[in-house]
Amino acid sequence: MAKAVVIVTVKEGILDPQARAIIHAMESLEFSDCRHLVSGKYFELDFPELDGDAALQKADEAARRILVNPNIESYTVKLKD
């Protein structure tokens, strides 16, 4: 069984209101050292019938077709240990 991980983040230069809200909350809790934060999404996909390479290909296809808005997000795919 192979497990793949897809991590989706907002592209550089795109407004990220969730990240701004988190930074504001961190500042109010005295975590003022953080100046930049990128929010994102994390997906784990289980492929019980596939090996590692096939699972990576399927996860990449799922990311491109379903999980990611390519206009504002980028993503990485990797196998989970």
N, C-alpha and C positions, 0 to 999 in steps of 0.2 A: 504494500500500500504506500502510495506517495501522498504527501501533503505539500501544498504550495501556499505561499503567502503573497498577497498583493497589497502593496502599500501605495496609497493614492495621496498626493499632496497638491495644493494649489500652486500653479505655476508662478514663477518669479514675476513680479510686476502686476499681478492680479490682486485686487482688493480682497482681503481675507478678514471679514468682520468677526468671525469666531475667534481668530487669533488676537485681534485687537481687544476684544472683550476679555479674553483670558489675561493678556498683559495688563489691562486696567485692573482686573481683580487681583493679580499678583502684586501690583504696586500698592493697592490698598491693604494688602497683607504683609507689606514690608519686604517683598521680593523685588526691589527696584533695580537690581543688577541686571535683570534680563531685559534686553533692548529689542530682541527680535525673536519671533516665534512663528512657526508654520504649523497650521492645523492640518489634519488629514483623516484618512479612513484606513482601517486595517481589516483585511479579509483573510480567512484561512479556508482553503478549499481541499477537501479530501477526495482522492481518486483511488478507491480500493483496487481497481482492476488495472491501473496504469503504472508504468515504471517512471523514474524521475524525469527523463527527457519528454516523454509524452505528457506527463502531468504539467510540466512547465509550459508546453505548447498550448494545452487546454486552458490553463490559467491565464496565459497571455491573451488568448482569444476571448475569454470571458471578460477580461479587463477592457479590451478594445471595444467589445460589442455591448457590454452591459454596465460595468462598474465605473467607468471613467467618462467624464465629459472632456473630450480632447481639446476643446476650446479654452478651458480654464484650468485643467488638471493634468498632471503628469503622474507616472506610476513606475514602480519597479516590481518585478516578479522574481521570487526565489523559492527554493525548496526549503521546507521546515526540517530542522534536524530531528 
